[in-house]
Amino acid sequence: MNFYNKEFLLSHCQQILNFYTDKVVDKSGGYFQNYLDDGTLFNRSFKQLVSSTRIIVNYALAGMVFDRQSYLDIARHGLDYLEQVHWQESTRTYAWTLENHQPLDMTQQAYGYAFVLLAYASVLKAGIIRSDVKLQQVWELLEERFWQPEYGLYADELSPDGVLSPYRGQNANMHLCEAMIAAYEATGKAHFLDRARTLASNIAVRQANLTNGLIWEHYTDTFDIDWEYNKEDPRNLYRPWGFQPGHQTEWSKLLLQLNRHAPEPWLVERAQALFHAAWKHAWDDEFKGLVYGFSPDGAWCDDEKYFWVQAESLAAAALLYEVTDEPVWLERYTKLWRYSWDYMVDHTYGAWYRLLLRNNTKFSNEKSAAGAKCDYHTLGACFEVLHSLERLQTTQSEQA
């Protein structure tokens, strides 16, 4: 099977979307976010900000790729819920979680704001909205609540009563970099690209240089390395201990996206170095796939296989192949796809499994869960590779 192929990728995106489309819309508001493998819904009334926004992104981008109004309508439905239910006008804050459309957790997370920004960029790109006023509002809230100019990075978390947590992390900054790139693409406004470049340089170079060129997850409030944070919890959903191979390769992807808009040699060089390191430390020769985490001494601290790690890595490999034309990247792309096709993709019901044990047996029968998975990573990876193939085809046509 040729995984590096437009028809394959479009077909696979359609299979993923088909798992969700007929059941994702909650007519009482927002999206259903919790699914068993066969599509059965559970926890129907529970919603989380990241899943609410990521599903908007899924359908806004799918509407563009497939030129399908029904997908744009699903994205619009989610945007209405974001603005009318997650958003709390009286406090100008977002509900992190909701139960029966009522706020549960009002902690303000920069990670969540990143996906609100990404959602607005996506619906603007798709023509669902025409104005960037709301997108700019999210930027301003980020500046007011989380931006720390003395470090050139964002803080992570505000309590409901406005107290800033001492925790600092790379993950929120990574997804804010992603959102800033998308915001620049949607608006053409330079401050978004400038901020994305600042985040990339400060995490993927300055901070990574504190840990031998790899990106560590956790920092103190002065952005010093915090080696102990969640050391006893390497499988934490949002803040796992250890080096995360998937975040090394996800940064590779973002660096190459930045390079498309503002080329600099260091972006490609660091993208290659991060991917090489992730592959060296995390590829499982026996059972295939990339494991989830490894400790500073190189030993695996979590040998499970997560769907998003494979998806982000194959997208990064495709972009590296596009920019370098080196066969190693196409080989790794193909290996990642072959592994994912054999084990991660559910060929019975559709979409991807969220998590497998090291030997590729299933961990549970929960395919997607609020805040944990909505196939945003898998669809996004496929869309990224599709756009890469289009650029290569355009280049080849111009050279012919």
SULVENQUI-V71057 format. One line per field, one symbol per residue. phi: phi as a letter, one per 20 degrees, with the letter a starting at -180 (. if undefined). psi: psi as a letter, one per 20 degrees, with the letter a starting at -180 (. if undefined). burial: b if it has 16 or more other ideal C-beta (glycine too) atoms within 10 Angstrom, else e. Layout:
# SULVENQUI-V71057
phi=???
psi=???
burial=???
This chain:
# SULVENQUI-V71057
phi=.efebgffffffgffffffegecfeefepmcfcccegenfeclgeeccgffgfffgggeffffffelcffffffffgffgfgedcffdffdlcdffccclmdgdddgedggffgefffffffffgemfcdddffffffgfffffdcfcffdmbefdbdfgeneffffcbefffffffgffffffffdmeffffffgffffffefcgffffclndeeeccffdmefdfeglfecfdgfdcffofdgffffffgffffffffebfbgffffffffffgffffecfeffdmnefebcegenffdbefddgfffffffffffffffedmeggffffgfffffffffcefeeedomdffbcfgemefebdeebbgndabmffffffffffgffffffffffffef
psi=poimpgggggggghgghhhhgiihpoiipbqpioprhjipqrlhipqqgghghhhggghghhhggilohhghhgggghgghghhggpohhilrppgqqpljppgojpophgghghgghghhghggijhqiqjghghggghhgghhhpnhhikrqrgpprhjjppqipqrhgghghhgghhghhghhhjphhggggghgggghgifgghiilkiqoqhqraijkqpniipkhjmijpghmqqrpohhhghhhgghhhgghhhmpphhggghgggggggggghipohgirrprgqqrhjiqpiojroqghggghhhgggghhgghhkphhhhghgggggggghhhhpoigiraqqgpqrhjjqqhrjogqqpihpkkgggghgghghghghgggggghghi.
burial=eebbeeebbeebbeebbebbbeebbbeebbbbbbbebebeeeeeebbbbbbbbbbbbbbbbbbbbeeeeebbebbbbbbebbeebbbeeeeebbbbbbeebebeebbbbbbbbbbbbbbbbbbbbbebbeebebbbebbebbeebbbeeebbbbbbbbeeeeeeeebbbbbbbbbbbbbbbbbbbbbeeeebbebbbbbbbbbbeebbeeeeebbbbbbeeebeebeebbeeebeeeeebbbbbbbbbbbbbbbbbbbbbeeeeeebbebbbbbbebbbebbbbeebbbbbbbbbeeeebbbbbbbbbbbbbbbbbbbbbbbbeeeeebbebbbbbbebbeebbbbeeebbbbbbbebebeeeeebbbbbbbbbbbbbbbbbbbbbebbeeeeeeeeeee
